[in-house]
C-alpha cells in the first residue's frame, strides 16, 4: 500500500500531493504531479475521503483506479472564507516496479461553503439502489464563520447535493453544532433500532464566540450520536 499526504498550509493554502510506499523502509515520500484542469481551489482544513471501504468489504477491484473526494476548507489565512467547492481525485497504480502512483482531477463542482466538517463515504450496498455509486454525507463544520449541525448529501453518481431530513429520537434535542469532529460508518449496535449500519459522530468543538470563535474557540464537545436511516436517505 501507499501513504498519501495532500495539501494543507505551507506558504499559504497548498494543493500538492506526495506518496510513499509502505513496503519500503525508511518511508520516503515522492512528489506526485496532479493532472487535470478541472479542479477545486487550493485550501487548508479540507476533508479528504476515500471512496472505498476495505473494512466492510470494499467495492474496488484489485488494480482498478481509486478515487477520493476533497471537500471544503479555508481559502485564506486566519481561518477565513470557507470554500464552496469539491473535487474528485483519481489515483492509479502502475504495475510493480513501474514507478509512483499517478493522480488526476476527474470532476469538480460547487457545494455550500464549509470547513472543519466531516465527510463520510456510504457505499452503495449500504446506501441502497437509489445510489448506485453510494454517497458522501457531510456533517457540521464551520459555515460563514459559525459552527453548524447541518447535514448534506452528495450523490456520487450524479454529483448532485441534497439536504436530507434528519429526525431526532423522542425526548432528544439532537446533537449540538460542532466542528473538527469525527464521523465513522460502522455496523450499528443494538441500541440503534432498525439499522444494520450507522454513522457515529463523536466529539469536536462548539466554536463558542466567547473564546475566539470557530474553529479554535469554545469548548470540547463530549458526546456522540448515531446517524441511521442511511439506505435510500432523503
VMD Tcl script that draws the C-alpha trace (Angstrom):
set ca {
  {0.00 0.00 0.00}
  {0.83 3.70 -0.04}
  {0.71 6.65 2.31}
  {-0.53 9.88 0.70}
  {-0.04 13.43 2.00}
  {-2.19 16.11 0.37}
  {-2.33 19.89 0.64}
  {-2.56 21.79 3.91}
  {-0.85 25.06 4.76}
  {2.66 25.95 3.58}
  {3.29 29.42 2.20}
  {-0.47 29.72 2.08}
  {-3.03 27.06 1.08}
  {-1.43 24.17 -0.81}
  {-2.59 21.52 -3.29}
  {0.47 19.31 -3.58}
  {0.44 15.52 -3.34}
  {3.15 13.19 -2.06}
  {3.14 9.39 -1.89}
  {5.31 6.81 -0.17}
  {5.29 3.02 -0.46}
  {4.59 1.30 2.85}
  {6.66 -1.69 1.72}
  {9.87 0.34 1.86}
  {11.75 1.37 4.99}
  {12.56 4.05 5.81}
  {9.41 5.63 4.38}
  {10.26 8.06 1.59}
  {7.73 10.48 0.12}
  {7.81 11.34 -3.59}
  {6.02 14.25 -5.24}
  {3.11 13.20 -7.48}
  {2.02 15.55 -10.27}
  {-1.68 16.42 -10.25}
  {-3.12 16.28 -13.76}
  {-6.44 17.69 -14.93}
  {-7.55 21.28 -15.36}
  {-10.98 20.99 -13.71}
  {-10.02 21.13 -10.04}
  {-11.12 22.85 -6.81}
  {-9.12 25.82 -5.46}
  {-6.24 25.43 -3.03}
  {-7.46 25.21 0.58}
  {-6.48 24.01 4.03}
  {-8.62 22.29 6.71}
  {-10.45 20.49 3.90}
  {-11.63 16.89 4.19}
  {-10.24 14.07 2.04}
  {-12.47 10.99 1.85}
  {-11.50 7.66 0.30}
  {-14.34 6.23 -1.81}
  {-13.61 2.66 -0.76}
  {-14.24 0.79 2.46}
  {-11.98 -2.27 2.72}
  {-13.02 -2.93 6.34}
  {-16.60 -3.56 5.19}
  {-15.71 -5.48 2.05}
  {-14.62 -2.83 -0.43}
  {-16.03 -2.25 -3.90}
  {-12.90 -1.61 -5.96}
  {-11.33 -4.49 -7.89}
  {-7.57 -5.01 -7.41}
  {-5.60 -2.85 -9.83}
  {-8.53 -0.52 -10.51}
  {-8.23 3.26 -10.02}
  {-9.09 4.58 -6.57}
  {-10.99 7.83 -6.07}
  {-11.02 10.33 -3.23}
  {-13.23 13.38 -2.70}
  {-11.80 16.67 -1.41}
  {-14.44 18.92 0.16}
  {-14.43 22.45 1.57}
  {-11.65 24.00 3.62}
  {-10.47 27.58 4.05}
  {-9.31 29.78 1.17}
  {-7.42 32.43 3.16}
  {-5.18 32.61 6.21}
  {-6.57 33.25 9.65}
  {-9.34 30.68 9.12}
  {-11.23 32.96 6.75}
  {-13.59 32.24 3.84}
  {-14.87 28.68 3.70}
  {-14.52 27.04 0.28}
  {-17.64 26.37 -1.81}
  {-16.14 23.64 -3.99}
  {-15.33 19.94 -4.05}
  {-13.17 17.82 -6.33}
  {-12.77 14.14 -7.18}
  {-9.19 12.91 -7.48}
  {-8.42 9.60 -9.19}
  {-5.32 7.61 -8.24}
  {-3.84 4.90 -10.46}
  {-1.14 2.44 -9.51}
  {1.35 1.14 -12.11}
  {2.47 -2.47 -12.02}
  {5.21 -3.32 -9.54}
  {8.40 -1.50 -10.48}
  {6.51 0.85 -12.81}
  {7.08 3.99 -10.79}
  {4.99 6.01 -8.32}
  {1.20 6.35 -8.42}
  {-0.39 8.83 -10.80}
  {-3.14 11.30 -9.93}
  {-5.67 13.29 -11.95}
  {-8.63 15.50 -11.12}
  {-11.68 13.97 -12.83}
  {-14.50 16.16 -11.51}
  {-15.04 19.44 -9.67}
  {-18.23 21.11 -8.56}
  {-19.90 23.52 -6.16}
  {-21.14 22.93 -2.63}
  {-22.25 25.02 0.33}
  {-19.16 26.75 1.84}
  {-17.82 24.72 4.77}
  {-14.66 23.87 6.68}
  {-13.70 21.64 9.63}
  {-16.63 19.36 8.79}
  {-16.80 15.60 8.47}
  {-17.29 13.83 5.12}
  {-18.18 10.13 5.31}
  {-18.48 7.72 2.37}
  {-21.56 5.50 2.40}
  {-21.07 2.70 -0.19}
  {-23.84 1.51 -2.48}
  {-24.53 -1.71 -0.55}
  {-25.41 0.43 2.48}
  {-26.93 3.36 0.56}
  {-29.27 1.13 -1.44}
  {-30.23 1.05 -5.14}
  {-31.16 4.73 -5.18}
  {-27.43 5.48 -5.05}
  {-25.61 3.15 -7.49}
  {-22.22 4.64 -6.57}
  {-23.02 5.44 -2.96}
  {-22.99 8.91 -1.48}
  {-20.94 11.27 0.66}
  {-22.54 12.64 3.81}
  {-21.19 15.95 5.12}
  {-22.00 16.93 8.68}
  {-21.39 20.03 10.78}
  {-18.30 22.21 10.46}
  {-17.93 25.95 10.10}
  {-20.21 27.87 7.77}
  {-19.84 31.63 7.31}
  {-17.77 31.79 10.48}
  {-20.35 29.97 12.62}
  {-20.34 26.39 13.87}
  {-23.19 24.28 12.44}
  {-25.02 20.97 12.65}
  {-26.17 20.89 9.01}
  {-26.29 17.65 7.03}
  {-25.70 17.49 3.27}
  {-25.56 14.51 0.93}
  {-23.61 14.22 -2.35}
  {-24.87 11.58 -4.80}
  {-21.64 10.13 -6.25}
  {-23.39 9.05 -9.45}
  {-24.94 12.41 -10.40}
  {-22.78 14.72 -8.22}
  {-25.97 16.44 -7.08}
  {-26.22 17.72 -3.49}
  {-29.30 17.39 -1.32}
  {-30.25 18.12 2.28}
  {-31.90 15.06 3.84}
  {-34.49 15.37 6.56}
  {-32.98 14.30 9.87}
  {-35.33 13.19 12.63}
  {-34.39 13.10 16.32}
  {-35.42 10.38 18.77}
  {-38.26 11.02 21.20}
  {-37.19 13.22 24.10}
  {-33.91 14.19 22.42}
  {-32.81 17.68 21.45}
  {-30.43 16.49 18.77}
  {-26.67 16.87 18.56}
  {-25.00 20.19 19.33}
  {-23.45 22.13 16.47}
  {-19.79 21.20 16.20}
  {-16.62 21.33 14.12}
  {-13.42 19.25 13.96}
  {-15.29 16.08 14.97}
  {-15.15 12.53 13.64}
  {-17.92 10.70 11.75}
  {-17.36 7.00 11.04}
  {-19.53 4.48 9.23}
  {-19.90 1.38 11.43}
  {-22.12 -1.62 11.91}
  {-24.99 -0.41 14.07}
  {-25.12 -1.68 17.66}
  {-28.29 -2.99 19.29}
  {-29.07 0.45 20.72}
  {-29.70 1.77 17.19}
  {-33.07 0.25 16.17}
  {-33.91 -0.94 12.66}
  {-30.44 -0.30 11.23}
  {-27.60 -2.51 10.05}
  {-25.19 0.40 9.63}
  {-24.97 3.92 11.04}
  {-22.55 6.84 11.19}
  {-21.12 7.54 14.64}
  {-20.47 11.29 15.17}
  {-18.16 11.95 18.11}
  {-16.55 14.95 19.78}
  {-15.37 18.16 18.15}
  {-15.57 21.74 19.39}
  {-18.58 24.03 19.81}
  {-16.91 27.15 18.41}
  {-18.19 29.46 21.15}
  {-17.53 33.04 20.08}
  {-16.72 33.98 23.69}
  {-13.39 32.18 23.29}
  {-12.11 33.07 19.84}
  {-14.87 31.63 17.68}
  {-14.55 28.64 15.33}
  {-12.55 26.63 14.62}
  {-10.37 27.01 17.73}
  {-12.68 28.75 20.16}
  {-15.19 27.36 22.58}
  {-15.23 24.08 24.46}
  {-14.75 20.44 23.56}
  {-17.95 18.57 22.72}
  {-18.05 15.43 24.84}
  {-20.98 13.49 23.37}
  {-21.57 11.13 20.48}
  {-24.57 10.47 18.23}
  {-25.59 7.71 15.82}
  {-26.96 8.79 12.42}
  {-29.04 5.96 10.96}
  {-31.55 5.56 8.14}
  {-28.72 5.51 5.57}
  {-30.43 3.30 2.97}
  {-32.26 5.45 0.45}
  {-31.55 8.58 2.53}
  {-33.71 11.54 1.59}
}
mol new
graphics top color blue
foreach p $ca { graphics top sphere $p radius 0.5 }
foreach p [lrange $ca 0 end-1] q [lrange $ca 1 end] { graphics top cylinder $p $q radius 0.2 }
display resetview
